[in-house]
Amino acid sequence: MSHQPARPYGADNSAEEHGRRVASMFGRIAGWYDFLNHALSLGQDIYWRYRLVRTLRLPEAGLVLDLAAGTMDVSLEILRQYPGARVLAMDFTEPMLRRGQRKAKALARGRSAQPVLADGRRLPLPASSLDAATIAFGIRNIVPRSEAFAEIHQALKPGGRLCVLEFGSGKSRVWKGLYNLYLDMILPAVGRVISGDRSAYAYLAETIRGFPPAKELAAEMRAAGFAEVYWQPLLSGIVVLHVARKACEPT
């Protein structure tokens, strides 16, 4: 597994500490992560990732970054839909990547994603090297998001796409508030009972509640330099698929 040493954050100690806490938290629940994803979404997360990868428009043998790859569900979906793709599965939590590696060996059938342990705010990639990038349910965990968007933009080739799958803002009432009740009560309780770690799923609910609406996230992506930003709500806006393209160089 590739391991890029973290670069110093200078005075940004709060962001560094946040990253350490998030990595530790996901490391603790790595063994239950896939099961809980499927159970808590009633299996819808499989379809959501399928839709995410369908938006990539990846060229033959294209190089794609799966940022916040976790246990590599998106990486494996990329290989299913684009058998010739080269996938960099990058995450900040080693136990998640190691679990993903074991899963990839069983499912990839000779094709594989390259795991890379790295910080999404400090991508170990040269400029204009990627054909596309994805991040599924991970942009909430990167603070500040602007640094990750800027890094991805720089690493993409002109015309390359960034496709982001994320929960919709918990600030909006969905299904007459039933979804908000789910975030506040059911999600932390189920997470605690099954994984034994209430704090991890309380954190998940908290970050969803505090996440910006799709229009605001699109503005953040445009501020990072992306063009043609749009989004599509899924399941009444509980999940949102965001797509942004790096502008082509003028001819």
N, C-alpha and C positions, 0 to 999 in steps of 0.2 A: 504494500500500500504506500502510495506516495504521501509524504508528509512535508508540507511547506512550513517552515518555522514562522511563528507569528511575528509581525513587525510591530514595533512599539507604537502605541497610540498617543504618546505624549501626554497632554493634559486631559485627554478624553478618558479618564479613569472610569467614569460611570458606564460608558459603553463597553469597556473591556470587562468590567465586573458583570454586567448584564450578559455578555457572551459566555462567560464562564458558568454563570448560574444556569443558563439555558442548556449549554452542553452537558452539564452534570445532570440536569433534570431529564433530558431525553435519554441519556445513558442509563438512568435508573429504570426507565419504562421500555427500553428497547425490546425486551422479550415479549411484551404484551402489545406492542405498538400496532402491528398488522391486524391482530385479532380485534382490538378495540376500534381501529379505523373502520373495519368492515361491519362490526356489530353496531356501533353508534350511528353509522350512516345507513344502516339496513342494506348494505352492499352497494349503495349508490356511488361510493368513492371510486369503484372500478370503472363505472361509466364516465364519471367526471374526468378521470385521467385519460381515458380513451378520447374524449372530446378535446382535451388539452393537446394531445399529441397530433390529432387530426389537423390542428391549425398551424403546424410548424412549417409545412411546405419545404421540407428538407431536400436538398439535391442529393443525387446518388453519391454515396461515400462521404456525405457531409459530416462535419464535426459539430457536435451539439453539446452544450453544457447543461447538465441537469443539476442545478444549484439547490441546496437543501435537499439532497437526494434521499436522505434517510435510509430506509431499507431497500431502496432502488426500485420501487414499483413503477415510477415513471420511466426510469432508465430501461427497464425490461419492456415496457409498453412501446418505447421508441424503437427498440430492436425488433419487436413484433411487426410494427407498421413500416419500418425502414430497415430491412435486414442488412443493408450495406453501410449503415450509419456507424460512425465512430463516436462513442458516448463517454464523456467525462462526468462521472458521478461524484459530485463534490459536496461535502458536508463538514460541519464543525464538530460532529460527535462520532468518535471512533467506534463505540459499540454498535451504533446504528449501521454504519458502513460495513462492519464485519458481519453483521446479520444479513445485510443485503448481499454481500459476497457469497455467502453460503447459499442463499436463495438463487442467485444468478447462476451458480455452477449447476444447480439442479434443473433450471428452466431455460437457460439461454441457448442450449443445443449448439455449442461450438462458438457462439457469438458472445461477447462479453463487454461489459462496461468497465472502464478504468476508474477505480475508486481513488479519490484525492481528498485528503484531510486538509481543509483550508477554511479561512474566514471569507465569507461572502463580501466583506468590505475591502478585502485585499486579495483580489484574484491573482493567482500565479500564472497569468496568461498574457501573451503579447497582444498588442493592439491589432485589431482587424483580423483575428485568427479564427473566429467562430462563424459558422453558418447560421446558427440559431441557438437559443437558450430557453430553458424552462425553469420555473420554480413553482412547486405545488405545495400550498399550505406552509410556506416557509418565510415569506417576506415579512410576516408579522413579527418574526423572531429576530430580525436584523435591525439593529438600532445604531445609527439612523438609516432609514431606508434609502435616503438620497445617495448615500455612498455606494450602496449595492447597485442601484440603478445606473449611477455614473460609471462604475467599473464594468458592468455588463455592456453598456453602450460603447465604451471604448474597445472592448474585446470583440464585439460583433463586426463582421464585414459590412460594408455598405449594402443596404437592402435586407440585411439579416433581421430575423424576427425574435422578439422576446415574448413568450407566452406565459402568463401568470395565472395560476388557479388559486383562488383564495376564498375564504368565507366572506360573505357580505357583511356589511357593517351591522353590529348588534345595536347600533343606535336607532335603527329602523324597526318598527313593529311588523313582524311577519306572521301570517296566519293568526291575526288578531291577538298577538302577544304570546301565542303558544310557544313559538320558537325562543322567545326571550325567557320564558319560564324554563324551557329545556336548558338553556345556557346557565341560568342561575341555580337551578336545583338538581336536575337530572344528570347532566354531564359530570359535574364534580362527584356526585354520589356514586354513579356507576364506575367512574374511573378509580375511585377509592376502593370500592368493593373488589373489583377485578384485579387491578394492578397493585393495590396496597399503597398507592401514592396519590392522596387527594390533592396535594399541592400542585401536581403537574396538570391535572385537569381543571382545577380552579384557575390556574394560570391561563390555560387555553381559553376558558370562558371569558376571562378578563381581557385578553388581547383581542378577542372577537368583538366584545362590547366596545372597546376603544378604537377599533379599526375605522379608517375613514370611508365614507361612501365612495362608490365607484367613480363618480365625477371628480372627486378630490384626488383619488389615487391616479387617475388619468392625468390630472394636472401635474402631479409629481413626476410622472414619467415624461411628460413633455418638457418639464423643466430640466430634466437630465439630458435632453437633446433628441428624444424620440419623436418620430413623425407618424402620422396616420394611426393614432391611438384610438382604440375602440374597445367596448366591452359587451359581454352578453350574459345576462343573468340566467342561472340554472336553478331549478326547483324553487321558483317564486323569489329568487334573489338570495336564498340561503347561501348559495355558492355563486361566484362571479368569475367568468373567464375573461381576462384582459389580454389584448394583443397590441403590441407596439412594434413599429418597424423603424430601423435606423435608416435615415435618408440616404439615397444613392448619391454618389459623388457627381457633381455636374460634369457633363461631357464637353 
